[in-house]
């Protein structure tokens, strides 16, 4: 047997043995921790009982100290429970790779294994598994065999300086673990397009998205570990791993910036309930607590105070299905354009810069108009108009207190300040938001095609107009509710209009990471990257052109659906060519069932039927169910998906993926729908009558 082959076999045999011993040690660590937690819980219970029994004998200081001690003991229990949960995840899949690394300043090679979390061996007094987020893990993601280095924050520097450690990677092993057992050990000199990656990508789609830290590619890892960009824009083709990157980036930031970030001061803006359910297990499996999540419509209900009903995002999508009302689509294109936004912003600024002031009197206190104008137009000009009046009211109140010689409580002073602010607004700048919007439209004349405020058939304010009024309200009053949020993750960025982005700019003062695909634009024509760059000129835009989701045949088919010259690059994974089936409404169900029968023995765990709207999806679902097939109908209200055959509108499927996709939808959603398929794609066309 050649020496190289024998060495390879020895390395793999050694890894299987190591894996078995490590699993045993992890199991022992878990059992030991379980015992410690039980003892800690018992100690907390006994200590609380002691406090309850003897608190009458203690002075106030002793009671407070004992209660604090009990609280600290309970926190220790919670922390150990978190460690126990993480050990459970690690037992299922301890690590996914091993590097043999020789540091430049050492003659001894290190065996580095990387997993979803770190594990310190009490027995051997060393780290046996390194967390994939640790700085040293860059060796795995960024380098092949040969020279390699990684950066570590300088502990003696407060300026963010980093120290570089260099060495040589002598050996690379990647592993696949299934059901807690080591199934594959592969020697991989390169991370890109190796057989192991293709094997992982070629598997069936899980019921929910899973962390895929073992298959993260270098261009994805560069984004995940970007700790400098204040405003990061990731524009990626369908299947390029945008959502995976987003969730792993959150976990990486939480791990590497513990002093500033925690799960409570981060926020995820998700596109719909299905997406929320879809990602619900990612962060826990990446050893992090869940991060607060909101949908855009939640913000509207949280902060808007307009009278009357308005459309939801889903209602807008339903109204605009298959082209909808042509006049509304034309108006929507205008109202979501940057030209319309810039014109309205200028109208707003001109209105408030043109306010004429006069002397203001509060009881016997006179505040001269010159002082009012200077404060409003210079001192506080960076603030929203009504917030400026609030600040000015503080100075008027201060004059009032000095003049009256009275001393009020802090609460009373706040009330007086509010009264003065309201008087200032009523006297100089009281506006009705809806009428202000109408005034702008009248002032524009036919510049924007005589655009008007829209209402749907039920008399609800159109969704696109609601976003403009939301922006106007935030622009006028300001909102500080979310200023404590330090990092926001926005998925499906192409679904937002310029006015929604402008609201985000006012709401969030921390870092923002945007993810999306400019080619999955539903309405409007302006590239979303251009819109974001207009509002945040210093943003960093990173493009992902490679699609890892679909087979090469499906990716090439989807590329042909795009008018743009920018196409998704394919991976070296092949499958059947997408099938185009011509049918009519009466024969649609039978044609779908025929293909379902053809693929029933392929072991697919997720199959979707994607329709043009919710009504059509329900009709297809009922037809499938009436024939005795098991299927799930998914809507905004019923957003839970746990695998199997599902039927939904293509609009709701954004961000999801399925082993096989059956597409029954119009051209406007065709690209979105077709890019959901991993292995097989069927497109059903209506016969021309």
C-alpha positions as CSV (number, residue, x, y, z in Angstrom):
1,X,0.0,0.0,0.0
2,X,1.4,3.4,-0.9
3,X,2.6,5.5,2.0
4,X,0.2,8.4,1.2
5,X,-2.8,6.1,1.1
6,X,-1.8,4.4,4.4
7,X,-1.3,7.8,6.1
8,X,-4.7,8.9,4.9
9,X,-6.3,5.7,6.3
10,X,-4.5,6.1,9.6
11,X,-5.6,9.7,10.0
12,X,-9.2,8.8,9.3
13,X,-9.1,5.8,11.7
14,X,-7.5,8.1,14.4
15,X,-10.4,10.6,13.9
16,X,-13.1,8.0,14.4
17,X,-11.4,6.9,17.6
18,X,-11.0,10.5,18.8
19,X,-14.7,11.2,18.0
20,X,-15.8,8.3,20.1
21,X,-13.7,9.3,23.1
22,X,-14.8,12.9,22.8
23,X,-18.5,11.9,22.7
24,X,-17.9,10.0,25.9
25,X,-16.2,13.0,27.6
26,X,-19.0,15.3,26.5
27,X,-21.6,12.9,27.9
28,X,-19.7,12.7,31.2
29,X,-19.5,16.5,31.3
30,X,-23.3,16.8,30.7
31,X,-24.1,14.3,33.5
32,X,-21.8,16.1,35.8
33,X,-23.4,19.4,35.0
34,X,-26.8,18.0,35.5
35,X,-25.8,17.0,39.0
36,X,-24.4,20.4,39.7
37,X,-27.6,22.1,38.5
38,X,-29.7,19.9,40.8
39,X,-27.5,20.7,43.7
40,X,-27.6,24.4,42.8
41,X,-31.4,24.4,42.6
42,X,-31.5,22.6,46.0
43,X,-29.2,25.2,47.5
44,X,-31.3,28.1,46.1
45,X,-34.5,26.5,47.5
46,X,-32.9,26.0,51.0
47,X,-31.4,29.5,51.1
48,X,-34.7,31.1,50.2
49,X,-36.4,29.0,52.9
50,X,-33.8,30.2,55.4
51,X,-34.5,33.9,54.4
52,X,-38.2,33.4,54.8
53,X,-37.7,31.7,58.2
54,X,-35.2,34.2,59.7
55,X,-35.9,37.6,57.9
56,X,-37.6,38.9,61.1
57,X,-34.2,38.6,62.9
58,X,-32.3,40.5,60.2
59,X,-31.9,44.2,59.8
60,X,-32.7,45.8,56.4
61,X,-29.2,45.6,55.1
62,X,-28.9,41.8,55.9
63,X,-32.3,41.1,54.2
64,X,-31.2,43.0,51.1
65,X,-27.8,41.2,51.0
66,X,-29.4,37.8,51.4
67,X,-32.0,38.5,48.7
68,X,-29.2,39.6,46.3
69,X,-27.3,36.5,47.1
70,X,-30.3,34.3,46.4
71,X,-30.7,36.2,43.0
72,X,-27.1,35.6,42.1
73,X,-27.4,31.9,42.9
74,X,-30.5,31.7,40.7
75,X,-28.5,33.4,37.9
76,X,-25.8,30.8,38.2
77,X,-28.5,28.1,37.8
78,X,-29.7,29.7,34.6
79,X,-26.2,30.1,33.2
80,X,-25.5,26.4,33.9
81,X,-28.8,25.5,32.3
82,X,-27.7,27.3,29.2
83,X,-24.4,25.4,29.2
84,X,-26.3,22.2,29.6
85,X,-28.4,23.0,26.6
86,X,-25.3,23.8,24.5
87,X,-23.7,20.5,25.6
88,X,-26.8,18.8,24.3
89,X,-26.4,20.4,20.8
90,X,-22.7,19.5,20.9
91,X,-23.4,15.8,21.6
92,X,-25.5,15.7,18.5
93,X,-22.7,17.2,16.4
94,X,-19.5,17.9,18.3
95,X,-17.4,19.3,15.5
96,X,-17.3,19.6,11.7
97,X,-13.6,20.0,10.9
98,X,-10.1,19.4,12.0
99,X,-7.0,21.4,11.1
100,X,-3.4,20.4,11.8
101,X,-1.8,23.8,12.3
102,X,1.9,24.6,12.9
103,X,2.4,28.1,14.4
104,X,5.5,30.0,13.2
105,X,6.7,30.3,16.8
106,X,6.4,26.6,17.6
107,X,7.8,23.2,16.5
108,X,4.7,21.3,17.7
109,X,1.7,20.9,15.4
110,X,-1.7,21.7,17.0
111,X,-4.9,19.7,16.3
112,X,-7.7,22.3,16.0
113,X,-11.3,21.1,15.9
114,X,-14.2,23.5,15.2
115,X,-17.8,23.2,16.2
116,X,-20.9,25.2,17.0
117,X,-19.5,25.9,20.5
118,X,-16.3,25.5,22.5
119,X,-15.4,22.7,24.9
120,X,-12.8,22.9,27.6
121,X,-11.6,19.4,28.7
122,X,-11.2,19.4,32.5
123,X,-9.4,16.0,32.1
124,X,-6.8,17.2,29.7
125,X,-6.8,20.9,30.6
126,X,-7.1,22.2,27.1
127,X,-9.7,23.3,24.5
128,X,-10.8,20.3,22.5
129,X,-13.4,22.1,20.4
130,X,-13.1,25.7,19.2
131,X,-16.2,27.8,18.6
132,X,-16.7,28.6,14.9
133,X,-16.9,32.2,15.8
134,X,-13.6,32.4,17.6
135,X,-10.8,34.4,15.8
136,X,-8.8,31.2,15.3
137,X,-11.6,29.7,13.2
138,X,-10.7,32.1,10.3
139,X,-8.0,29.5,9.6
140,X,-10.7,27.1,8.6
141,X,-12.9,29.5,6.6
142,X,-10.2,31.5,4.8
143,X,-7.4,29.2,4.0
144,X,-6.5,26.0,2.2
145,X,-3.3,23.9,2.9
146,X,-0.3,26.1,3.4
147,X,0.5,29.5,5.0
148,X,-2.3,30.9,7.0
149,X,-2.9,33.5,9.7
150,X,-5.7,35.0,11.9
151,X,-6.3,38.2,13.9
152,X,-6.9,38.5,17.6
153,X,-8.0,41.7,19.4
154,X,-5.1,43.2,21.3
155,X,-6.0,42.9,25.0
156,X,-3.8,45.9,25.8
157,X,-5.5,48.2,23.2
158,X,-8.8,50.1,23.5
159,X,-8.6,51.3,19.9
160,X,-9.6,48.0,18.2
161,X,-6.0,47.1,17.3
162,X,-5.5,43.4,16.4
163,X,-2.6,41.1,16.6
164,X,-1.8,38.7,13.7
165,X,-0.7,35.1,14.4
166,X,0.8,33.2,11.5
167,X,1.6,29.6,10.7
168,X,1.1,26.7,8.3
169,X,-1.9,24.4,7.8
170,X,-0.5,20.9,7.4
171,X,-3.8,18.9,7.2
172,X,-7.5,19.6,6.7
173,X,-10.3,17.2,7.6
174,X,-14.0,17.8,7.2
175,X,-16.6,15.6,8.8
176,X,-20.3,14.8,8.4
177,X,-22.2,13.7,11.5
178,X,-25.7,12.2,11.4
179,X,-27.8,11.3,14.4
180,X,-24.8,11.9,16.7
181,X,-22.5,9.5,14.9
182,X,-19.5,10.3,12.7
183,X,-20.4,9.2,9.2
184,X,-17.8,10.8,6.9
185,X,-14.2,12.0,7.4
186,X,-12.8,13.7,4.3
187,X,-9.4,15.1,3.6
188,X,-10.0,18.5,1.9
189,X,-7.2,20.7,0.6
190,X,-9.7,23.2,-0.6
191,X,-13.0,24.4,0.8
192,X,-14.6,25.4,-2.5
193,X,-16.6,22.9,-4.6
194,X,-15.1,19.8,-2.8
195,X,-17.0,16.6,-2.8
196,X,-18.1,17.1,0.8
197,X,-19.7,20.4,0.0
198,X,-21.6,18.9,-2.9
199,X,-22.8,16.0,-0.7
200,X,-24.1,18.5,1.9
201,X,-25.7,20.7,-0.6
202,X,-27.2,17.8,-2.4
203,X,-29.1,16.6,0.7
204,X,-32.8,17.0,1.2
205,X,-34.1,20.3,2.6
206,X,-34.7,20.0,6.3
207,X,-38.0,20.9,7.9
208,X,-36.5,24.2,9.1
209,X,-33.4,25.9,8.1
210,X,-30.4,24.6,10.0
211,X,-27.0,26.2,10.8
212,X,-24.6,25.2,8.1
213,X,-21.4,26.5,9.7
214,X,-19.4,23.7,8.0
215,X,-20.2,24.8,4.5
216,X,-19.8,28.6,4.8
217,X,-17.6,29.8,2.0
218,X,-14.9,32.4,2.2
219,X,-17.0,35.2,0.6
220,X,-19.8,34.4,3.0
221,X,-17.4,34.3,5.9
222,X,-16.0,37.7,5.1
223,X,-19.5,39.2,5.4
224,X,-20.3,37.3,8.6
225,X,-17.1,38.5,10.3
226,X,-17.3,42.1,9.1
227,X,-17.2,44.1,12.3
228,X,-16.4,47.5,10.7
229,X,-19.3,48.4,8.4
230,X,-21.9,50.6,10.0
231,X,-24.4,50.1,7.2
232,X,-23.8,46.8,5.4
233,X,-25.8,45.8,2.2
234,X,-25.6,42.2,1.0
235,X,-27.1,41.9,-2.5
236,X,-27.2,38.2,-3.3
237,X,-28.7,36.1,-5.9
238,X,-31.4,33.6,-4.9
239,X,-29.8,30.7,-3.0
240,X,-26.6,32.5,-2.3
241,X,-27.0,32.0,1.4
242,X,-28.2,35.5,2.5
243,X,-30.4,34.4,5.3
244,X,-27.8,31.9,6.5
245,X,-25.2,34.7,6.5
246,X,-27.6,37.0,8.3
247,X,-28.3,34.6,11.2
248,X,-24.7,33.5,11.5
249,X,-23.5,37.1,11.5
250,X,-25.9,37.8,14.4
251,X,-24.4,34.9,16.3
252,X,-20.8,36.0,15.4
253,X,-21.4,39.6,16.5
254,X,-23.0,38.5,19.8
255,X,-20.0,36.2,20.5
256,X,-17.3,38.7,19.6
257,X,-18.7,41.9,21.0
258,X,-20.2,40.8,24.4
259,X,-19.3,44.2,26.0
260,X,-21.6,46.1,23.7
261,X,-24.1,43.6,22.2
262,X,-26.6,41.2,23.7
263,X,-29.7,39.6,22.2
264,X,-31.9,42.2,23.7
265,X,-30.3,45.2,21.9
266,X,-30.4,43.6,18.5
267,X,-33.5,43.3,16.3
268,X,-34.5,41.3,13.2
269,X,-36.9,42.8,10.7
270,X,-38.6,39.7,9.1
271,X,-40.8,39.7,6.0
272,X,-43.6,37.5,7.3
273,X,-44.7,35.0,9.9
274,X,-43.5,32.1,7.8
275,X,-40.0,33.5,7.8
276,X,-40.2,33.9,11.6
277,X,-41.2,30.3,12.0
278,X,-38.6,29.2,9.5
279,X,-35.6,30.7,11.3
280,X,-36.9,30.0,14.8
281,X,-34.3,27.4,15.7
282,X,-31.2,28.8,14.1
283,X,-29.8,31.0,16.9
284,X,-30.4,28.4,19.7
285,X,-28.5,25.9,17.7
286,X,-25.7,28.4,17.2
287,X,-25.5,28.7,21.0
288,X,-27.2,32.1,21.2
289,X,-30.5,33.3,22.8
290,X,-33.3,34.3,20.4
291,X,-33.1,37.9,19.1
292,X,-36.3,40.1,19.2
293,X,-38.1,40.0,15.8
294,X,-40.6,42.3,14.3
295,X,-42.4,42.6,11.0
296,X,-42.7,46.0,9.4
297,X,-46.4,46.2,10.0
298,X,-45.8,45.8,13.7
299,X,-43.9,49.1,13.6
300,X,-46.9,50.8,12.1
301,X,-49.3,49.6,14.7
302,X,-46.7,50.5,17.4
303,X,-46.1,54.1,16.5
304,X,-48.7,55.4,14.1
305,X,-51.7,57.4,15.5
306,X,-53.7,58.2,12.4
307,X,-57.5,57.6,12.4
308,X,-59.0,55.2,9.9
309,X,-58.1,51.7,8.6
310,X,-55.2,51.0,6.3
311,X,-54.1,48.0,4.3
312,X,-51.6,45.4,5.5
313,X,-48.7,44.3,3.3
314,X,-50.5,41.0,2.5
315,X,-53.6,42.9,1.5
316,X,-51.6,45.1,-0.8
317,X,-50.0,42.0,-2.4
318,X,-53.4,40.4,-2.9
319,X,-54.8,43.6,-4.5
320,X,-51.9,43.8,-6.9
321,X,-51.9,40.1,-7.9
322,X,-51.4,39.3,-11.5
323,X,-50.9,43.0,-12.4
324,X,-53.9,44.1,-10.3
325,X,-55.3,47.6,-11.1
326,X,-53.1,49.1,-13.8
327,X,-53.7,52.6,-12.5
328,X,-52.7,51.6,-9.0
329,X,-49.5,50.0,-10.1
330,X,-48.6,53.1,-12.0
331,X,-49.3,55.3,-9.0
332,X,-47.4,52.9,-6.7
333,X,-44.3,53.1,-9.0
334,X,-44.5,56.9,-8.7
335,X,-45.0,56.9,-4.9
336,X,-42.1,54.5,-4.3
337,X,-39.7,56.4,-6.5
338,X,-36.7,58.3,-5.2
339,X,-37.8,61.3,-7.2
340,X,-41.2,61.5,-5.4
341,X,-39.4,61.0,-2.0
342,X,-36.9,63.8,-2.7
343,X,-39.7,66.2,-3.8
344,X,-41.7,65.5,-0.7
345,X,-38.7,65.9,1.6
346,X,-37.9,69.2,0.0
347,X,-41.6,70.3,0.4
348,X,-41.4,69.3,4.0
349,X,-38.1,71.2,4.7
350,X,-39.3,74.3,2.8
351,X,-42.5,74.4,4.8
352,X,-40.8,74.4,8.2
353,X,-37.9,76.6,7.2
354,X,-40.6,79.2,6.0
355,X,-42.4,79.4,9.3
356,X,-42.9,83.0,10.4
357,X,-42.6,83.5,14.2
358,X,-43.9,86.2,16.4
359,X,-43.5,86.9,20.1
360,X,-44.8,84.1,22.3
361,X,-46.4,84.6,25.6
362,X,-47.0,82.1,28.4
363,X,-48.9,83.7,31.2
364,X,-46.7,86.7,32.1
365,X,-43.6,85.3,30.4
366,X,-42.7,86.8,27.0
367,X,-40.4,85.0,24.7
368,X,-39.2,87.1,21.7
369,X,-39.7,86.0,18.1
370,X,-36.0,86.4,17.3
371,X,-35.0,83.9,20.0
372,X,-37.7,81.5,18.8
373,X,-36.6,81.7,15.2
374,X,-32.9,81.2,16.1
375,X,-33.6,78.2,18.3
376,X,-36.0,76.6,15.8
377,X,-34.0,77.2,12.6
378,X,-30.4,77.0,13.9
379,X,-29.9,75.7,17.4
380,X,-32.2,72.7,17.1
381,X,-32.4,72.4,13.3
382,X,-31.2,68.8,13.2
383,X,-34.2,67.6,15.2
384,X,-37.8,66.9,14.0
385,X,-39.9,70.1,14.1
386,X,-42.1,69.1,17.0
387,X,-39.1,67.9,19.0
388,X,-37.6,71.3,18.4
389,X,-40.6,72.9,20.0
390,X,-40.3,70.6,22.9
391,X,-36.7,71.7,23.5
392,X,-37.7,75.4,23.1
393,X,-40.5,74.9,25.6
394,X,-37.9,73.9,28.2
395,X,-36.2,77.4,27.9
396,X,-39.5,79.2,28.0
397,X,-40.5,77.2,31.1
398,X,-37.2,78.1,32.7
399,X,-37.8,81.8,32.1
400,X,-41.3,81.3,33.6
401,X,-40.0,79.7,36.7
402,X,-37.4,82.5,37.3
403,X,-40.0,85.2,36.7
404,X,-42.7,83.7,38.9
405,X,-40.2,82.7,41.6
406,X,-42.0,79.4,42.1
407,X,-40.4,76.0,42.7
408,X,-42.3,73.1,41.1
409,X,-41.6,69.4,41.3
410,X,-39.9,67.7,38.4
411,X,-43.2,66.1,37.4
412,X,-45.0,69.4,37.4
413,X,-42.2,71.0,35.4
414,X,-42.6,68.3,32.7
415,X,-46.3,69.0,32.6
416,X,-45.7,72.7,32.1
417,X,-43.1,72.0,29.4
418,X,-45.6,69.9,27.6
419,X,-48.3,72.6,27.8
420,X,-45.9,75.2,26.4
421,X,-44.8,72.8,23.6
422,X,-48.5,72.2,22.6
423,X,-49.2,75.9,22.5
424,X,-46.1,76.6,20.3
425,X,-47.2,73.9,17.9
426,X,-50.8,75.2,17.7
427,X,-49.6,78.7,17.2
428,X,-46.9,78.2,14.6
429,X,-46.9,74.8,13.0
430,X,-50.0,72.7,13.7
431,X,-50.7,70.5,10.7
432,X,-52.9,67.5,9.8
433,X,-50.7,64.9,8.3
434,X,-53.2,63.6,5.8
435,X,-54.0,67.2,4.6
436,X,-50.3,68.0,4.5
437,X,-49.8,65.0,2.1
438,X,-52.7,66.2,0.0
439,X,-51.2,69.7,-0.1
440,X,-47.9,68.3,-1.4
441,X,-49.8,66.3,-4.1
442,X,-51.7,69.5,-5.2
443,X,-48.5,71.5,-5.3
444,X,-46.9,68.9,-7.6
445,X,-49.7,69.2,-10.2
446,X,-49.1,66.8,-13.0
447,X,-45.4,66.4,-12.2
448,X,-46.1,62.9,-10.9
449,X,-49.0,62.1,-13.1
450,X,-51.6,63.7,-10.9
451,X,-51.0,61.2,-8.1
452,X,-53.7,61.0,-5.5
453,X,-54.0,59.3,-2.1
454,X,-55.3,55.8,-2.7
455,X,-58.0,53.7,-1.0
456,X,-58.8,50.1,-1.7
457,X,-62.2,48.6,-2.5
458,X,-62.9,48.2,1.3
459,X,-62.2,51.9,1.9
460,X,-58.8,51.2,3.6
461,X,-55.9,53.6,3.0
462,X,-53.5,51.9,0.5
463,X,-50.4,50.4,1.9
464,X,-48.0,52.5,-0.1
465,X,-49.7,55.7,1.0
466,X,-49.6,54.5,4.6
467,X,-45.8,54.2,4.4
468,X,-45.6,57.8,3.2
469,X,-47.8,59.0,6.1
470,X,-45.7,57.0,8.6
471,X,-42.6,58.7,7.3
472,X,-44.3,62.1,7.6
473,X,-45.3,61.4,11.2
474,X,-41.8,60.2,12.1
475,X,-40.3,63.2,10.3
476,X,-42.6,65.5,12.2
477,X,-42.5,64.1,15.7
478,X,-39.4,61.8,15.8
479,X,-39.3,58.4,17.5
480,X,-36.8,57.5,20.1
481,X,-38.3,54.1,21.1
482,X,-35.7,52.1,19.1
483,X,-32.6,54.3,19.6
484,X,-31.3,51.7,22.1
485,X,-31.2,49.0,19.4
486,X,-27.5,48.7,18.5
487,X,-27.8,46.4,15.5
488,X,-30.7,45.7,13.1
489,X,-30.9,42.9,10.6
490,X,-33.3,43.6,7.7
491,X,-34.1,40.6,5.4
492,X,-35.7,40.8,2.0
493,X,-34.6,44.4,1.6
494,X,-36.1,44.6,-1.9
495,X,-39.6,44.5,-0.4
496,X,-39.2,48.0,1.1
497,X,-39.9,51.3,-0.4
498,X,-37.7,54.5,-0.2
499,X,-40.1,55.9,2.5
500,X,-39.8,52.8,4.6
501,X,-36.0,53.0,4.4
502,X,-36.2,56.7,5.4
503,X,-38.3,55.7,8.4
504,X,-35.6,53.1,9.3
505,X,-33.0,55.8,9.2
506,X,-35.0,57.8,11.8
507,X,-35.9,54.8,14.0
508,X,-32.5,53.1,14.2
509,X,-29.3,54.9,15.1
510,X,-27.1,51.8,15.5
511,X,-25.6,49.5,12.8
512,X,-27.8,48.1,10.1
513,X,-27.3,45.0,7.9
514,X,-29.5,44.7,4.9
515,X,-30.0,41.4,3.0
516,X,-31.8,40.8,-0.2
517,X,-31.8,40.3,-4.0
518,X,-32.4,43.3,-6.2
519,X,-33.8,41.0,-8.9
520,X,-36.6,39.7,-6.6
521,X,-38.3,43.2,-6.8
522,X,-42.0,42.9,-6.7
523,X,-43.0,46.5,-7.6
524,X,-41.1,49.5,-8.8
525,X,-38.1,49.7,-11.1
526,X,-35.3,51.3,-9.1
527,X,-32.5,48.9,-7.8
528,X,-32.9,48.7,-4.0
529,X,-29.1,49.1,-3.6
530,X,-29.3,52.5,-5.3
531,X,-32.1,53.6,-2.9
532,X,-30.1,52.5,0.2
533,X,-27.0,54.2,-1.1
534,X,-28.9,57.4,-1.6
535,X,-30.0,57.4,2.0
536,X,-26.8,56.0,3.5
537,X,-24.0,57.2,1.2
538,X,-21.3,55.6,3.3
539,X,-22.9,52.1,3.1
540,X,-20.8,49.1,2.1
541,X,-22.4,47.0,-0.6
542,X,-21.3,43.4,-1.1
543,X,-22.6,41.2,-3.9
544,X,-23.0,37.4,-3.8
545,X,-23.3,36.0,-7.3
546,X,-23.0,32.3,-6.6
547,X,-26.2,30.2,-5.9
548,X,-25.7,27.2,-3.7
549,X,-29.4,26.2,-3.4
550,X,-30.5,24.8,-6.7
551,X,-29.0,22.4,-9.2
552,X,-27.1,23.9,-12.1
553,X,-30.1,23.2,-14.4
554,X,-32.6,25.0,-12.2
555,X,-30.2,28.0,-11.7
556,X,-29.7,28.3,-15.4
557,X,-33.4,28.2,-16.0
558,X,-33.9,31.0,-13.4
559,X,-31.2,33.0,-15.0
560,X,-33.1,33.0,-18.3
561,X,-36.1,34.6,-16.5
562,X,-34.0,37.7,-15.7
563,X,-33.8,40.6,-18.1
564,X,-30.5,41.8,-16.5
565,X,-27.1,40.7,-17.7
566,X,-26.2,39.8,-14.1
567,X,-26.7,36.1,-13.6
568,X,-26.3,33.7,-10.7
569,X,-23.3,31.5,-10.9
570,X,-24.0,27.8,-10.5
571,X,-22.4,25.1,-8.4
572,X,-21.3,21.7,-9.8
573,X,-24.4,19.9,-8.7
574,X,-26.7,18.5,-11.4
575,X,-30.3,17.1,-11.6
576,X,-33.3,16.9,-14.0
577,X,-34.0,19.9,-16.2
578,X,-37.0,22.0,-15.1
579,X,-40.2,20.6,-16.7
580,X,-42.7,22.9,-18.3
581,X,-46.2,21.5,-18.4
582,X,-49.0,23.0,-20.4
583,X,-52.5,22.4,-19.0
584,X,-55.8,24.1,-18.3
585,X,-57.7,25.0,-15.2
586,X,-59.6,21.7,-15.2
587,X,-56.6,19.5,-15.7
588,X,-54.2,21.3,-13.3
589,X,-54.8,19.2,-10.3
590,X,-54.4,15.9,-12.2
591,X,-51.1,17.1,-13.8
592,X,-49.7,18.1,-10.4
593,X,-50.7,14.8,-8.9
594,X,-49.1,12.9,-11.8
595,X,-45.8,14.6,-11.0
596,X,-46.2,14.0,-7.3
597,X,-46.6,10.3,-8.0
598,X,-43.4,10.3,-10.1
599,X,-41.2,11.7,-7.3
600,X,-42.9,10.0,-4.4
601,X,-40.0,7.5,-3.9
602,X,-37.2,10.0,-4.1
603,X,-37.3,10.7,-0.3
604,X,-38.0,14.4,-0.6
605,X,-38.9,15.9,2.8
606,X,-40.3,19.2,1.5
607,X,-42.4,19.8,-1.6
608,X,-44.2,23.1,-2.4
609,X,-47.0,24.1,-4.7
610,X,-46.6,27.8,-5.3
611,X,-49.6,29.8,-6.7
612,X,-50.3,33.3,-7.8
613,X,-52.3,34.3,-4.7
614,X,-53.8,32.9,-1.5
615,X,-57.2,32.2,-3.2
616,X,-55.7,30.2,-6.0
617,X,-53.5,28.4,-3.4
618,X,-56.5,27.4,-1.4
619,X,-58.3,26.1,-4.5
620,X,-55.3,23.9,-5.4
621,X,-55.0,22.8,-1.8
622,X,-58.7,21.7,-1.7
623,X,-58.3,19.8,-4.9
624,X,-55.3,17.9,-3.6
625,X,-57.0,17.2,-0.3
626,X,-60.2,16.0,-2.0
627,X,-58.2,13.4,-3.7
628,X,-57.0,12.1,-0.4
629,X,-53.4,13.5,-0.3
630,X,-51.8,14.8,2.8
631,X,-51.0,18.5,2.4
632,X,-50.7,21.7,4.4
633,X,-52.2,25.1,3.4
634,X,-50.0,28.0,4.4
635,X,-51.2,31.5,4.8
636,X,-50.2,34.6,6.8
637,X,-52.5,33.3,9.6
638,X,-51.3,29.7,9.4
639,X,-47.6,30.2,9.1
640,X,-46.2,27.0,10.6
641,X,-44.4,24.6,8.3
642,X,-42.8,21.3,9.4
643,X,-42.0,19.6,6.1
644,X,-44.1,17.5,3.7
645,X,-46.3,18.8,0.9
646,X,-47.5,22.4,1.3
647,X,-49.5,24.8,-0.8
648,X,-49.1,28.6,-0.6
649,X,-48.8,31.8,-2.5
650,X,-45.4,32.4,-4.1
651,X,-45.3,35.8,-2.3
652,X,-45.2,34.0,1.1
653,X,-42.4,31.6,-0.1
654,X,-39.8,34.3,-0.3
655,X,-36.7,33.2,1.6
656,X,-37.8,29.5,1.8
657,X,-36.5,26.5,0.0
658,X,-37.9,23.1,-1.0
659,X,-36.6,19.8,-2.4
660,X,-39.1,20.1,-5.2
661,X,-41.3,23.1,-6.3
662,X,-44.4,23.1,-8.4
663,X,-45.0,26.6,-9.8
664,X,-48.4,27.8,-10.8
665,X,-48.1,31.6,-10.8
666,X,-47.9,34.6,-13.1
667,X,-44.7,36.1,-14.6
668,X,-44.4,38.8,-11.9
669,X,-43.6,36.1,-9.3
670,X,-42.0,33.5,-11.6
671,X,-38.4,34.2,-10.7
672,X,-39.1,34.2,-7.0
673,X,-41.1,31.0,-7.2
674,X,-38.7,29.0,-9.4
675,X,-35.6,29.9,-7.3
676,X,-37.2,28.1,-4.3
677,X,-36.4,24.6,-5.7
678,X,-33.3,22.6,-4.7
679,X,-33.6,19.5,-6.9
680,X,-36.6,19.5,-9.1
681,X,-38.8,22.2,-10.6
682,X,-42.1,21.9,-12.4
683,X,-43.8,24.9,-14.1
684,X,-47.4,24.7,-15.1
685,X,-48.6,27.0,-17.9
686,X,-52.2,27.8,-18.9
687,X,-53.2,26.5,-22.3
688,X,-54.1,29.2,-24.8
689,X,-57.9,28.8,-25.5
